[in-house]
Amino acid sequence: MSADATAAAPAWRPSRASRFAVDRRAYLVGAILLVIVVVMLFPVVMSLLSSVKTPAEASATPPNYFPSHLSFANYVKVFSYQAGLGTYVFNSLAVACLTILFCLVLAIPAGYGLARLRLPFREVLFLILLLPLMIPYQALLTPLYLMFSSWGLANTYVGLAVVHTILQLPFSVYLLRQSFEAVPRELEEAAMIDGCGNVRVLWSIFLPSVRPGIVTVVLFAFIASWNEFIGALIFMNQETKFTVPIMLVGVRLGHYGAIDWGALQAGVIISIIPCFLIYALLQKYYVSGLLAGAIK
């Protein structure tokens, strides 16, 4: 066939029937995803609407889905409750940041060692590290409180962060071990040939490669620490050391023991904001490719 005939040949195009089938599948998937989004967002939207109702309207039976007029009295109550909302948010952020720090400092070398170093009984050690996942952490709180009280760690940010780290560390080690194992061994061998030691390889090769895994550990550690209630209730016994979940229990109490649903929903909306912000800030790392840093 000549060059002119090849140039004149029309490009292949999908038939109208095949395009319609593809579009129909796309619309079907889009409709399913839309239903899932609506179901997931419905409780948040209802909490937001309840938070801007008057206290009487928020507790009305049967409930009204939409407020008759906007009222920010619930947010005023939350911001001015006892020690002030800023104190409780600071306490939660301090504990969450310490939890993230402890998890990363312990999980990164542990995951790297279990994935890349030739340790004796490596798999046995890994299973032992996962055993705490099988124990209800509520059963550990009383002995931990007695032990931490004797050490002076009760009613401190560090003590509560250590408790949250104990709860989150097995999952963090598991996730980072899997991330380190997914890095091609050729990258490690090339770095070794260039004269890098284990610490330099970990810092220059593996950490950029497993950034999505590290971000996932950060997200899970932050959300778990931010929302944890029982441990904070047991280990913190001063009003100025309470975290946001404990504050929500107190702010929901209305007159004569009734539940102030409007103030509770306002507190819920406020407590969602930090989790949303940290996810929005780290989303591009969370969804990026596992080896993006190493390939670059």
MOMO-V643973 format. One record per residue. SS is DSSP state (hx for helix, st for strand, lp for the rest). OMEGA is omega in whole degrees, 0 to 359 (999 if undefined). D_CENTER is the distance of its C-alpha to the mean C-alpha in Angstrom with 2 decimals. Layout:
# MOMO-V643973
ss = <SS;SS>
omega = <OMEGA;OMEGA>
d_center = <D_CENTER;D_CENTER>
This chain:
# MOMO-V643973
ss = <lp;lp;hx;hx;hx;hx;hx;hx;lp;lp;lp;lp;lp;lp;lp;hx;hx;hx;hx;hx;hx;hx;hx;hx;hx;hx;hx;hx;hx;hx;hx;hx;hx;hx;hx;hx;hx;hx;hx;hx;hx;hx;hx;hx;hx;hx;hx;hx;hx;hx;hx;lp;lp;lp;hx;hx;hx;hx;lp;lp;lp;lp;lp;lp;lp;lp;lp;lp;lp;lp;lp;lp;hx;hx;hx;hx;hx;hx;hx;lp;lp;lp;lp;lp;hx;hx;hx;hx;hx;hx;hx;hx;hx;hx;hx;hx;hx;hx;hx;hx;hx;hx;hx;hx;hx;hx;hx;hx;hx;hx;hx;hx;hx;hx;hx;hx;lp;lp;lp;lp;lp;hx;hx;hx;hx;hx;hx;hx;hx;hx;hx;hx;hx;hx;lp;lp;lp;hx;hx;hx;hx;hx;hx;hx;hx;hx;hx;hx;hx;hx;hx;lp;lp;lp;lp;lp;hx;hx;hx;hx;hx;hx;hx;hx;hx;hx;hx;hx;hx;hx;hx;hx;hx;hx;hx;hx;hx;hx;hx;hx;hx;lp;lp;lp;hx;hx;hx;hx;hx;hx;hx;hx;hx;lp;lp;lp;lp;hx;hx;hx;hx;hx;hx;hx;hx;hx;hx;hx;hx;lp;hx;hx;hx;hx;hx;hx;hx;hx;hx;hx;hx;hx;hx;hx;hx;hx;hx;lp;lp;hx;hx;hx;hx;hx;hx;lp;lp;lp;hx;hx;hx;lp;lp;hx;hx;hx;hx;hx;hx;hx;hx;lp;st;lp;hx;hx;hx;lp;st;lp;hx;hx;hx;hx;hx;hx;hx;hx;hx;hx;hx;hx;hx;hx;hx;hx;hx;hx;hx;hx;hx;hx;hx;hx;hx;hx;lp;lp;lp;lp;lp;hx;hx;hx;hx;lp>
omega = <182;180;180;179;178;180;182;182;181;177;181;177;179;180;181;180;180;177;179;179;179;179;181;177;179;178;179;178;178;179;179;179;178;178;179;180;180;180;181;184;184;179;180;179;179;176;179;179;179;183;180;173;171;180;180;181;179;181;184;177;354;185;171;184;182;180;177;173;184;177;180;179;180;179;177;179;180;183;184;185;174;184;181;183;181;179;182;178;178;179;180;180;179;180;181;179;177;178;178;180;181;181;182;181;182;188;182;178;179;179;178;180;181;183;191;182;180;181;174;180;184;181;178;177;179;178;178;178;180;183;179;177;182;183;175;186;176;179;182;189;181;177;178;180;178;180;181;177;178;179;182;181;177;179;176;178;182;180;179;178;177;177;179;178;178;181;188;188;180;178;180;178;179;183;181;176;178;179;179;181;182;179;180;181;179;178;179;181;178;178;178;179;179;175;180;173;183;181;179;177;179;185;188;185;189;183;174;182;184;181;176;177;178;179;178;176;179;181;182;179;180;183;179;180;183;185;184;187;189;179;178;180;182;188;180;182;174;182;183;179;181;176;185;179;178;177;180;178;180;185;181;183;177;181;176;176;178;180;177;185;180;179;179;180;175;176;178;180;179;182;179;189;180;179;178;182;182;176;179;181;185;186;184;176;183;184;181;179;185;186;183;182;184;182;178;999>
d_center = <60.88;61.57;59.10;60.24;59.64;56.16;55.32;56.76;54.84;52.27;48.59;47.03;45.13;43.34;45.41;44.80;44.05;41.36;39.73;39.83;38.22;35.36;34.91;35.04;32.28;30.14;30.85;30.09;26.65;26.01;27.20;24.98;21.86;23.11;23.55;20.01;18.72;21.21;20.26;16.53;17.50;20.43;18.88;17.24;20.64;22.52;20.60;21.35;24.97;25.37;24.18;27.08;29.69;32.16;31.50;34.37;33.32;29.70;31.20;33.99;34.90;34.81;31.97;32.45;29.77;30.68;31.69;35.38;34.62;31.71;31.26;28.91;30.22;26.98;25.05;27.98;27.73;24.04;24.67;27.80;26.77;28.17;26.86;25.30;21.83;21.51;22.00;19.25;16.70;17.98;17.69;14.04;13.32;15.72;14.29;10.65;12.32;14.61;12.10;10.56;14.27;15.47;13.07;14.07;17.66;18.04;16.08;17.50;21.15;20.74;19.26;21.94;24.67;23.98;23.83;26.64;28.95;31.74;31.06;33.26;31.71;28.47;27.43;28.46;26.35;23.32;24.03;24.54;21.13;19.66;21.95;19.79;17.56;20.77;21.42;20.20;18.71;20.72;23.79;22.88;22.39;26.15;27.28;24.47;25.52;29.14;28.50;26.42;29.08;31.76;29.89;29.28;25.48;25.23;24.32;22.81;19.49;19.96;20.76;17.77;15.47;17.48;16.94;13.14;13.66;16.09;13.77;11.03;13.68;15.24;12.33;11.75;15.52;15.82;13.49;15.21;18.55;18.32;17.45;20.40;22.67;22.23;23.72;27.47;29.79;32.11;29.92;30.06;33.79;34.52;32.91;34.88;38.05;37.47;37.49;33.83;32.92;29.84;28.12;29.04;27.96;24.53;24.20;25.95;25.34;22.36;19.74;20.33;20.39;17.09;15.16;12.90;12.18;11.64;9.21;7.21;7.69;6.81;3.33;3.30;6.00;5.43;4.01;6.55;8.95;8.99;9.80;11.96;15.56;18.20;17.83;17.89;20.82;22.76;22.30;22.65;26.13;26.83;26.16;25.27;22.54;20.77;17.12;16.11;15.82;19.30;20.59;19.80;21.98;24.75;24.72;25.11;28.51;31.40;35.13;36.66;33.38;32.36;28.76;28.17;25.97;26.08;24.77;22.04;20.86;21.16;18.92;16.30;16.54;16.32;13.23;11.42;12.54;10.46;7.08;9.30;10.88;8.36;7.38;11.18;12.10;10.41;11.11;14.52;13.50;10.96;13.91;16.67;18.99;18.60;21.94;22.09;22.41;25.00;27.09;27.38>
